[in-house]
Amino acid sequence: MITVDEFSALGQEDQISRLERLGRIALREIGVEPTAMSSLVHAENTTFKVESPQGTFNLRIGRPGYQTDRATESEIRFLSALREAGHRVPKPYVDRLIKAGVDEVPEVRNCVLFHWMGGTSRRRPSPPMKPR
């Protein structure tokens, strides 16, 4: 497994590529088969737009130590409750935290999958990845 220092020394594009592989493991665990994944933001969390036969989603991969499991699980429950009350907020695809890891990324990462919500972002997206 790669170390935190080795991963940190990688360029942004390489980090995103490795995190995409980790994200595909998380998606497989919950039965989502991505046909396309595109990087949205790579900062505290790394997010991808995921297109699949099951729908379009936003996959959020957390940075280790950024949020506790308990805080993330609480966020999932809170968003579900807000939606039930009629608020327009992201809807979790599954009501649980997904943990995934690959050898190319240090540490297991917390992942959450949300149904895609259309709209505009106030953040600038990460640079596009080069085609493989």
DSSP file (Angstrom, degrees, kcal/mol; ACC not computed):
  #  RESIDUE AA STRUCTURE BP1 BP2  ACC     N-H-->O    O-->H-N    N-H-->O    O-->H-N    TCO  KAPPA ALPHA  PHI   PSI    X-CA   Y-CA   Z-CA
    1    1 A M              0   0    0      0, 0.0   103,-0.2     0, 0.0   102,-0.1   0.000 360.0 360.0 360.0 142.8    0.0    0.0    0.0
    2    2 A I        -     0   0    0    101,-2.2   105,-0.2     1,-0.1     2,-0.1  -0.391 360.0-119.5 -71.4 149.6    1.2    3.5   -0.8
    3    3 A T     >  -     0   0    0    103,-0.1     4,-2.3     1,-0.1     5,-0.2  -0.450  20.9-111.6 -87.3 164.7    2.0    5.8    2.1
    4    4 A V  H  > S+     0   0    0      1,-0.2     4,-2.7     2,-0.2     5,-0.2   0.913 119.4  50.9 -60.1 -43.8    0.4    9.1    2.9
    5    5 A D  H  > S+     0   0    0      2,-0.2     4,-1.6     1,-0.2    -1,-0.2   0.900 109.9  49.0 -63.3 -41.1    3.5   11.0    1.9
    6    6 A E  H  > S+     0   0    0      2,-0.2     4,-0.5     1,-0.2    -1,-0.2   0.908 113.5  46.9 -64.2 -41.5    3.8    9.2   -1.4
    7    7 A F  H >< S+     0   0    0     -4,-2.3     3,-1.2     1,-0.2    -2,-0.2   0.918 110.4  52.4 -66.0 -43.1    0.2    9.9   -2.2
    8    8 A S  H 3< S+     0   0    0     -4,-2.7    -1,-0.2     1,-0.3    -2,-0.2   0.809 104.1  58.2 -62.6 -30.1    0.6   13.6   -1.2
    9    9 A A  H 3< S+     0   0    0     -4,-1.6    -1,-0.3    -5,-0.2    -2,-0.2   0.648  88.4  96.9 -75.9 -14.8    3.6   13.9   -3.6
   10   10 A L  S << S-     0   0    0     -3,-1.2     2,-0.0    -4,-0.5    -3,-0.0  -0.352  84.2-104.0 -70.6 154.2    1.5   12.8   -6.6
   11   11 A G     >  -     0   0    0      1,-0.1     4,-2.3    -2,-0.0     5,-0.2  -0.324  34.5-103.9 -70.8 163.1    0.0   15.4   -8.8
   12   12 A Q  H  > S+     0   0    0      1,-0.2     4,-2.7     2,-0.2     5,-0.2   0.886 120.3  54.1 -57.4 -42.6   -3.7   16.2   -8.6
   13   13 A E  H  > S+     0   0    0      1,-0.2     4,-2.3     2,-0.2    -1,-0.2   0.910 109.8  47.1 -61.3 -43.0   -4.5   14.3  -11.8
   14   14 A D  H  > S+     0   0    0      2,-0.2     4,-2.1     1,-0.2    -1,-0.2   0.897 112.1  50.4 -65.9 -40.4   -2.8   11.1  -10.4
   15   15 A Q  H  X S+     0   0    0     -4,-2.3     4,-2.4     1,-0.2    -2,-0.2   0.939 111.5  47.9 -61.9 -46.5   -4.6   11.4   -7.1
   16   16 A I  H  X S+     0   0    0     -4,-2.7     4,-2.1     1,-0.2    -2,-0.2   0.906 109.9  52.8 -61.9 -42.2   -8.0   11.8   -8.7
   17   17 A S  H  X S+     0   0    0     -4,-2.3     4,-1.5     1,-0.2    -1,-0.2   0.911 111.6  45.7 -60.2 -43.4   -7.3    8.8  -11.0
   18   18 A R  H  X S+     0   0    0     -4,-2.1     4,-1.7     1,-0.2    -1,-0.2   0.880 111.7  51.6 -68.2 -38.0   -6.5    6.6   -8.0
   19   19 A L  H  X S+     0   0    0     -4,-2.4     4,-2.6     1,-0.2    -1,-0.2   0.814 103.9  58.6 -70.0 -28.7   -9.5    7.9   -6.0
   20   20 A E  H  X S+     0   0    0     -4,-2.1     4,-2.2     2,-0.2    -1,-0.2   0.920 104.5  50.6 -63.6 -42.0  -11.7    7.1   -9.0
   21   21 A R  H  X S+     0   0    0     -4,-1.5     4,-1.4     1,-0.2    -2,-0.2   0.914 111.1  48.8 -61.0 -41.8  -10.6    3.4   -8.8
   22   22 A L  H  X S+     0   0    0     -4,-1.7     4,-1.9     1,-0.2     3,-0.3   0.916 109.4  53.0 -62.1 -43.0  -11.4    3.5   -5.0
   23   23 A G  H  X S+     0   0    0     -4,-2.6     4,-2.6     1,-0.2    -2,-0.2   0.863 103.5  56.1 -61.2 -37.0  -14.8    5.0   -5.9
   24   24 A R  H  X S+     0   0    0     -4,-2.2     4,-2.2     2,-0.2    -1,-0.2   0.858 105.7  52.2 -64.6 -34.5  -15.5    2.2   -8.3
   25   25 A I  H  X S+     0   0    0     -4,-1.4     4,-1.8    -3,-0.3    -2,-0.2   0.929 110.4  48.1 -64.5 -45.5  -15.0   -0.3   -5.5
   26   26 A A  H  X S+     0   0    0     -4,-1.9     4,-1.0     1,-0.2    -2,-0.2   0.910 111.7  49.6 -61.5 -43.1  -17.4    1.6   -3.3
   27   27 A L  H ><>S+     0   0    0     -4,-2.6     5,-2.5     1,-0.2     3,-0.7   0.908 108.1  53.1 -63.7 -41.8  -20.0    1.7   -6.1
   28   28 A R  H ><5S+     0   0    0     -4,-2.2     3,-1.1     1,-0.2    -1,-0.2   0.881 101.9  60.9 -60.0 -38.0  -19.6   -2.0   -6.8
   29   29 A E  H 3<5S+     0   0    0     -4,-1.8    -1,-0.2     1,-0.3    -2,-0.2   0.815 111.3  38.2 -61.0 -30.7  -20.3   -2.7   -3.1
   30   30 A I  T <<5S-     0   0    0     -4,-1.0    -1,-0.3    -3,-0.7    -2,-0.2   0.326 120.3-103.5-105.7   8.2  -23.8   -1.1   -3.3
   31   31 A G  T < 5S+     0   0    0     -3,-1.1     2,-0.5    -4,-0.5    -3,-0.2   0.737  72.0 138.7  84.5  22.6  -24.6   -2.4   -6.8
   32   32 A V      < -     0   0    0     -5,-2.5    -1,-0.3    -6,-0.1    -2,-0.1  -0.901  36.9-158.6-102.8 127.9  -24.1    0.6   -8.9
   33   33 A E        -     0   0    0     -2,-0.5    21,-0.2    -5,-0.0     2,-0.1  -0.854  14.7-145.1-107.0  98.0  -22.4    0.0  -12.2
   34   34 A P        -     0   0    0      0, 0.0    18,-0.3     0, 0.0     3,-0.1  -0.386  22.8-179.6 -68.4 135.2  -20.9    3.2  -13.5
   35   35 A T  S    S+     0   0    0     16,-3.6     2,-0.3     1,-0.4    17,-0.2   0.630  78.7  10.2 -98.8 -22.7  -20.8    3.8  -17.3
   36   36 A A  E     -A   51   0A   0     15,-1.7    15,-2.9     2,-0.0    -1,-0.4  -0.976  60.9-171.5-154.7 143.0  -19.1    7.2  -16.8
   37   37 A M  E     -A   50   0A   0     -2,-0.3     2,-0.4    13,-0.2    13,-0.2  -0.998   6.8-174.3-134.9 132.5  -17.4    9.0  -14.0
   38   38 A S  E     -A   49   0A   0     11,-2.3    11,-2.9    -2,-0.4     2,-0.2  -0.993  27.5-116.8-130.1 137.4  -16.2   12.6  -14.1
   39   39 A S  E     +A   48   0A   0     -2,-0.4     9,-0.2     9,-0.2     3,-0.1  -0.457  32.6 171.4 -70.1 134.7  -14.2   14.5  -11.5
   40   40 A L  E     -     0   0A   0      7,-3.1    86,-2.4     1,-0.4     2,-0.3   0.798  63.2  -2.7-106.5 -57.7  -16.0   17.5   -9.9
   41   41 A V  E     -A   47   0A   0      6,-0.9     6,-2.6    84,-0.2     2,-0.4  -0.998  47.6-167.9-142.2 141.0  -13.9   18.7   -7.0
   42   42 A H  E     +A   46   0A   0     -2,-0.3     4,-0.2     4,-0.2     2,-0.1  -0.850  54.2  91.7-130.8  95.7  -10.7   17.5   -5.4
   43   43 A A  S    S-     0   0    0      2,-2.8    -2,-0.0    -2,-0.4     3,-0.0  -0.208  99.6 -13.0-147.0-122.0  -10.2   19.3   -2.0
   44   44 A E  S    S+     0   0    0     -2,-0.1    19,-0.9    18,-0.0     2,-0.3   0.910 143.3  18.8 -59.7 -40.7  -11.3   18.3    1.5
   45   45 A N  E    S- B   0  62A   0     17,-0.2    -2,-2.8    21,-0.1     2,-0.5  -0.841  80.7-133.6-118.2 161.8  -13.4   15.7   -0.2
   46   46 A T  E     -AB  42  61A   0     15,-2.7    15,-3.2    -2,-0.3     2,-0.4  -0.984  26.4-167.7-115.8 128.0  -13.2   14.3   -3.8
   47   47 A T  E     -AB  41  60A   0     -6,-2.6    -7,-3.1    -2,-0.5    -6,-0.9  -0.900   7.7-170.4-121.7 147.3  -16.4   14.2   -5.7
   48   48 A F  E     -AB  39  59A   0     11,-2.1    11,-2.7    -2,-0.4     2,-0.5  -0.976  24.3-129.8-130.9 143.5  -17.4   12.5   -8.9
   49   49 A K  E     -AB  38  58A   0    -11,-2.9   -11,-2.3    -2,-0.4     2,-0.5  -0.851  32.8-161.0 -86.2 128.3  -20.4   12.7  -11.1
   50   50 A V  E     -AB  37  57A   0      7,-2.8     7,-3.0    -2,-0.5     2,-0.4  -0.955  10.5-166.7-118.3 125.4  -21.4    9.1  -11.8
   51   51 A E  E     +AB  36  56A   0    -15,-2.9   -16,-3.6    -2,-0.5   -15,-1.7  -0.935  24.7 147.2-110.3 136.1  -23.6    8.0  -14.6
   52   52 A S  E >   - B   0  55A   0      3,-1.5     3,-1.5    -2,-0.4   -20,-0.0  -0.955  63.3 -95.9-156.1 167.7  -25.0    4.5  -14.5
   53   53 A P  T 3  S+     0   0    0      0, 0.0     3,-0.1     0, 0.0   -21,-0.0   0.765 123.6  59.0 -61.7 -22.7  -28.1    2.4  -15.5
   54   54 A Q  T 3  S-     0   0    0      1,-0.3     2,-0.3   -21,-0.2   -22,-0.0   0.580 123.4 -87.1 -82.5  -9.5  -29.2    2.9  -11.9
   55   55 A G  E <   -B   52   0A   0     -3,-1.5    -3,-1.5     2,-0.0     2,-0.4  -0.844  51.8 -55.3 136.3-173.0  -29.2    6.7  -12.3
   56   56 A T  E     +B   51   0A   0     -2,-0.3    60,-2.5    -5,-0.2     2,-0.3  -0.905  58.9 175.2-108.5 136.7  -27.0    9.7  -12.1
   57   57 A F  E     -BC  50 115A   0     -7,-3.0    -7,-2.8    -2,-0.4     2,-0.5  -0.851  35.0-128.3-138.0 166.2  -25.2   10.3   -8.8
   58   58 A N  E     -BC  49 114A   0     56,-2.8    56,-2.8    -2,-0.3     2,-0.6  -0.990  26.3-159.9-115.3 117.3  -22.7   12.4   -6.9
   59   59 A L  E     -BC  48 113A   0    -11,-2.7   -11,-2.1    -2,-0.5     2,-0.5  -0.886   4.1-163.3-100.9 122.1  -20.1   10.2   -5.2
   60   60 A R  E     -BC  47 112A   0     52,-2.9    52,-2.1    -2,-0.6     2,-0.6  -0.926   3.4-167.4-108.1 123.6  -18.2   11.9   -2.3
   61   61 A I  E     -BC  46 111A   0    -15,-3.2   -15,-2.7    -2,-0.5    50,-0.2  -0.951  19.3-139.4-110.5 118.8  -15.0   10.3   -1.1
   62   62 A G  E     -B   45   0A   0     48,-3.4    48,-0.2    -2,-0.6   -17,-0.2  -0.415  12.7-115.6 -81.2 151.1  -13.8   11.8    2.2
   63   63 A R    >>  -     0   0    0    -19,-0.9     3,-2.1    -2,-0.1     4,-0.5  -0.650  48.8 -93.5 -76.5 138.3  -10.3   12.7    3.2
   64   64 A P  T 34 S+     0   0    0      0, 0.0    -1,-0.1     0, 0.0     4,-0.1  -0.282 109.1  10.0 -57.1 133.9   -9.1   10.5    6.1
   65   65 A G  T 34 S+     0   0    0      2,-0.3     3,-0.1     1,-0.1    -2,-0.0   0.393  97.6 107.0  80.6  -3.8   -9.7   12.1    9.5
   66   66 A Y  T <4 S+     0   0    0     -3,-2.1     2,-0.4     1,-0.3    -1,-0.1   0.913  90.6  10.9 -74.1 -43.0  -11.8   14.9    8.0
   67   67 A Q  S  < S-     0   0    0     -4,-0.5    -2,-0.3    43,-0.0    -1,-0.3  -0.993  79.8-123.1-134.0 141.0  -15.2   13.6    9.3
   68   68 A T     >  -     0   0    0     -2,-0.4     4,-2.2    -3,-0.1     5,-0.2  -0.409  28.4-113.0 -75.3 160.5  -15.8   10.8   11.8
   69   69 A D  H  > S+     0   0    0      1,-0.2     4,-2.8     2,-0.2     5,-0.2   0.919 119.5  53.3 -57.2 -43.0  -17.9    7.8   10.8
   70   70 A R  H  > S+     0   0    0      1,-0.2     4,-2.3     2,-0.2    -1,-0.2   0.904 108.1  48.8 -61.8 -42.8  -20.5    9.0   13.4
   71   71 A A  H  > S+     0   0    0      2,-0.2     4,-2.2     1,-0.2    -1,-0.2   0.909 112.9  47.7 -64.9 -41.0  -20.6   12.5   11.9
   72   72 A T  H  X S+     0   0    0     -4,-2.2     4,-2.1     2,-0.2    -2,-0.2   0.918 112.2  48.5 -67.0 -43.3  -21.1   11.2    8.3
   73   73 A E  H  X S+     0   0    0     -4,-2.8     4,-2.1     1,-0.2    -1,-0.2   0.882 110.9  51.8 -63.3 -37.7  -23.8    8.8    9.4
   74   74 A S  H  X S+     0   0    0     -4,-2.3     4,-2.7    -5,-0.2    -2,-0.2   0.896 107.7  52.5 -64.4 -40.3  -25.5   11.6   11.2
   75   75 A E  H  X S+     0   0    0     -4,-2.2     4,-2.8     2,-0.2     5,-0.2   0.913 107.8  51.3 -61.1 -43.2  -25.3   13.7    8.1
   76   76 A I  H  X S+     0   0    0     -4,-2.1     4,-2.1     1,-0.2    -2,-0.2   0.931 113.0  44.7 -60.6 -46.4  -27.0   10.9    6.0
   77   77 A R  H  X S+     0   0    0     -4,-2.1     4,-2.3     2,-0.2    -2,-0.2   0.902 113.2  51.6 -64.3 -40.7  -29.8   10.6    8.6
   78   78 A F  H  X S+     0   0    0     -4,-2.7     4,-2.5     2,-0.2    -2,-0.2   0.929 110.3  47.4 -63.7 -46.6  -30.2   14.4    8.7
   79   79 A L  H  X S+     0   0    0     -4,-2.8     4,-2.3     1,-0.2    -1,-0.2   0.898 111.4  51.5 -62.9 -39.9  -30.4   14.8    5.0
   80   80 A S  H  X S+     0   0    0     -4,-2.1     4,-2.2    -5,-0.2    -1,-0.2   0.915 110.9  48.3 -62.2 -42.2  -33.0   12.0    4.8
   81   81 A A  H  X S+     0   0    0     -4,-2.3     4,-1.5     2,-0.2    -2,-0.2   0.901 110.1  51.5 -65.5 -41.2  -35.1   13.7    7.5
   82   82 A L  H  <>S+     0   0    0     -4,-2.5     5,-2.4     2,-0.2    -1,-0.2   0.905 110.0  49.3 -62.4 -41.1  -34.9   17.0    5.7
   83   83 A R  H ><5S+     0   0    0     -4,-2.3     3,-2.0     1,-0.2    -2,-0.2   0.923 107.9  53.4 -63.6 -43.8  -36.1   15.4    2.4
   84   84 A E  H 3<5S+     0   0    0     -4,-2.2    -1,-0.2     1,-0.3    -2,-0.2   0.816 105.6  55.5 -60.3 -29.4  -39.0   13.7    4.2
   85   85 A A  T 3<5S-     0   0    0     -4,-1.5    -1,-0.3    -5,-0.1    -2,-0.2   0.421 127.6-100.0 -84.7   2.0  -40.0   17.2    5.5
   86   86 A G  T < 5S+     0   0    0     -3,-2.0     2,-0.2     1,-0.3    -3,-0.2   0.539  74.5 140.9  97.3   7.1  -40.1   18.5    2.0
   87   87 A H      < -     0   0    0     -5,-2.4     2,-1.2    -6,-0.2    -1,-0.3  -0.572  56.2-120.9 -84.5 148.2  -36.8   20.3    1.7
   88   88 A R        +     0   0    0     -2,-0.2    -5,-0.1     3,-0.0    -1,-0.1  -0.733  60.6 133.1 -90.4  93.6  -34.7   20.1   -1.5
   89   89 A V        -     0   0    0     -2,-1.2    -3,-0.0   -10,-0.1     0, 0.0  -0.901  65.4 -71.2-134.8 161.7  -31.5   18.6   -0.3
   90   90 A P        -     0   0    0      0, 0.0    -7,-0.2     0, 0.0    26,-0.1  -0.276  46.1-138.8 -57.2 139.0  -29.3   15.8   -1.7
   91   91 A K        -     0   0    0     24,-0.4    24,-3.2    -8,-0.1     2,-0.1  -0.891  14.7-127.7-103.1 119.4  -30.8   12.4   -1.3
   92   92 A P  B     -D  114   0A   0      0, 0.0    22,-0.3     0, 0.0     3,-0.1  -0.394   7.9-142.9 -61.7 139.8  -28.5    9.6   -0.2
   93   93 A Y  S    S+     0   0    0     20,-3.3     2,-0.4     1,-0.2    21,-0.1   0.905  90.5  16.8 -70.5 -42.1  -28.7    6.5   -2.5
   94   94 A V  S    S-     0   0    0     19,-0.6     2,-1.3     2,-0.2    -1,-0.2  -0.965  82.1-123.5-126.5 147.8  -28.3    4.2    0.5
   95   95 A D  S    S+     0   0    0     -2,-0.4     2,-0.3    -3,-0.1   -18,-0.1  -0.268  83.3  72.1 -87.9  50.8  -28.7    5.2    4.1
   96   96 A R  S    S-     0   0    0     -2,-1.3     2,-0.3   -20,-0.1    -2,-0.2  -0.994  82.5-101.9-157.9 158.9  -25.3    4.2    5.2
   97   97 A L        -     0   0    0     -2,-0.3     2,-0.5    15,-0.1    15,-0.2  -0.607  32.5-146.6 -78.8 140.1  -21.6    5.0    5.0
   98   98 A I  E     -E  111   0A   0     13,-2.5    13,-3.3    -2,-0.3     2,-0.5  -0.939   7.1-157.5-111.4 131.9  -19.6    3.0    2.5
   99   99 A K  E     +E  110   0A   0     -2,-0.5     2,-0.3    11,-0.2    11,-0.2  -0.923  19.7 168.3-109.6 133.5  -15.9    2.3    3.3
  100  100 A A  E     +E  109   0A   0      9,-2.2     9,-3.2    -2,-0.5     2,-0.3  -0.985   9.5 179.3-144.1 153.0  -13.6    1.4    0.5
  101  101 A G        -     0   0    0     -2,-0.3     2,-0.3     7,-0.2     7,-0.1  -0.995   7.8-174.4-151.8 153.7   -9.9    1.1   -0.1
  102  102 A V    >   -     0   0    0      3,-0.4     3,-1.6    -2,-0.3   -80,-0.1  -0.960  39.4-112.5-141.4 156.9   -7.4    0.2   -2.8
  103  103 A D  T 3  S+     0   0    0     -2,-0.3  -101,-2.2     1,-0.3     4,-0.1   0.782 113.0  62.0 -61.8 -27.7   -3.6   -0.3   -2.6
  104  104 A E  T 3  S+     0   0    0   -103,-0.2    -1,-0.3   -86,-0.1   -86,-0.1   0.538 101.2  58.3 -78.8  -5.6   -3.0    2.9   -4.6
  105  105 A V  S <  S-     0   0    0     -3,-1.6    -3,-0.4   -87,-0.1     2,-0.2  -0.989  88.0-120.9-126.8 129.1   -4.6    5.2   -2.0
  106  106 A P  S    S+     0   0    0      0, 0.0  -103,-0.1     0, 0.0    -3,-0.1  -0.483  75.7   1.2 -71.0 136.5   -3.5    5.4    1.6
  107  107 A E  S    S-     0   0    0   -105,-0.2    -5,-0.3    -2,-0.2     2,-0.2   0.495  92.5 -74.3  70.2 147.5   -6.1    4.4    4.2
  108  108 A V        -     0   0    0     -7,-0.1     2,-0.3    -9,-0.0    -7,-0.2  -0.488  53.6-141.4 -68.3 142.0   -9.6    3.3    3.7
  109  109 A R  E     - E   0 100A   0     -9,-3.2    -9,-2.2    -2,-0.2     2,-0.4  -0.847   7.6-122.5-113.8 147.1  -11.9    6.2    2.7
  110  110 A N  E     - E   0  99A   0     -2,-0.3   -48,-3.4   -48,-0.2     2,-0.4  -0.738  33.4-170.0 -83.9 130.6  -15.5    7.0    3.7
  111  111 A C  E     -CE  61  98A   0    -13,-3.3   -13,-2.5    -2,-0.4     2,-0.4  -0.954  12.2-173.0-125.7 142.6  -17.8    7.3    0.7
  112  112 A V  E     -C   60   0A   0    -52,-2.1   -52,-2.9    -2,-0.4     2,-0.5  -1.000  11.7-151.4-133.5 135.1  -21.3    8.6    0.4
  113  113 A L  E     -C   59   0A   0     -2,-0.4   -20,-3.3   -19,-0.2   -19,-0.6  -0.930  15.2-174.7-111.4 124.7  -23.4    8.3   -2.7
  114  114 A F  E     -CD  58  92A   0    -56,-2.8   -56,-2.8    -2,-0.5     2,-0.1  -0.886  32.4-106.3-115.6 146.9  -26.1   10.9   -3.4
  115  115 A H  E     -C   57   0A   0    -24,-3.2   -24,-0.4    -2,-0.3   -58,-0.3  -0.465  53.0 -96.5 -62.6 144.1  -28.7   11.1   -6.1
  116  116 A W        -     0   0    0    -60,-2.5     2,-0.5   -66,-0.1   -60,-0.1  -0.411  36.4-161.4 -68.2 135.8  -27.7   13.8   -8.6
  117  117 A M        -     0   0    0     -2,-0.1    -1,-0.0    -3,-0.1   -60,-0.0  -0.985  16.5-132.4-116.8 124.4  -29.3   17.2   -8.2
  118  118 A G        +     0   0    0     -2,-0.5     2,-0.3     2,-0.0     0, 0.0  -0.266  55.5  90.7 -68.9 162.3  -29.1   19.5  -11.1
  119  119 A G  S    S-     0   0    0      2,-0.0     2,-0.3     0, 0.0    -2,-0.0  -0.911  71.3 -65.3 144.8-169.7  -28.0   23.1  -10.7
  120  120 A T        -     0   0    0     -2,-0.3     2,-0.4     2,-0.0    -2,-0.0  -0.870  37.4-133.8-117.0 151.7  -24.9   25.2  -10.8
  121  121 A S        -     0   0    0     -2,-0.3    -2,-0.0     2,-0.1     0, 0.0  -0.789   5.5-152.5-103.0 144.8  -21.9   25.2   -8.5
  122  122 A R  S    S+     0   0    0     -2,-0.4     2,-0.3     2,-0.1    -1,-0.1   0.575  79.5  80.7 -86.8 -10.9  -20.3   28.2   -7.0
  123  123 A R  S    S-     0   0    0      1,-0.0    -2,-0.1   -82,-0.0     0, 0.0  -0.690  86.4-117.6 -94.7 147.4  -17.0   26.3   -6.9
  124  124 A R        -     0   0    0     -2,-0.3    -2,-0.1     1,-0.1   -84,-0.0  -0.706  36.6-118.5 -79.3 132.0  -14.7   25.9   -9.9
  125  125 A P        -     0   0    0      0, 0.0   -84,-0.2     0, 0.0   -85,-0.1  -0.272  32.2 -94.9 -67.6 158.1  -14.4   22.2  -10.8
  126  126 A S        -     0   0    0    -86,-2.4     3,-0.1     1,-0.1   -83,-0.0  -0.309  59.1 -79.0 -63.3 156.1  -11.0   20.4  -10.6
  127  127 A P        -     0   0    0      0, 0.0    -1,-0.1     0, 0.0   -88,-0.1  -0.274  57.8 -98.1 -58.0 144.9   -9.2   20.3  -14.0
  128  128 A P        -     0   0    0      0, 0.0     2,-0.2     0, 0.0  -115,-0.1  -0.312  38.3-115.3 -64.9 148.5  -10.5   17.6  -16.3
  129  129 A M        -     0   0    0     -3,-0.1     3,-0.1     1,-0.1  -115,-0.0  -0.534  29.6-107.1 -81.0 150.5   -8.6   14.4  -16.4
  130  130 A K        -     0   0    0     -2,-0.2    -1,-0.1     1,-0.1     0, 0.0  -0.540  43.9 -98.9 -73.7 142.7   -6.8   13.3  -19.6
  131  131 A P              0   0    0      0, 0.0    -1,-0.1     0, 0.0     0, 0.0  -0.287 360.0 360.0 -60.9 148.1   -8.6   10.4  -21.4
  132  132 A R              0   0    0     -3,-0.1    -2,-0.0     0, 0.0     0, 0.0   0.432 360.0 360.0 -87.1 360.0   -7.1    7.0  -20.8
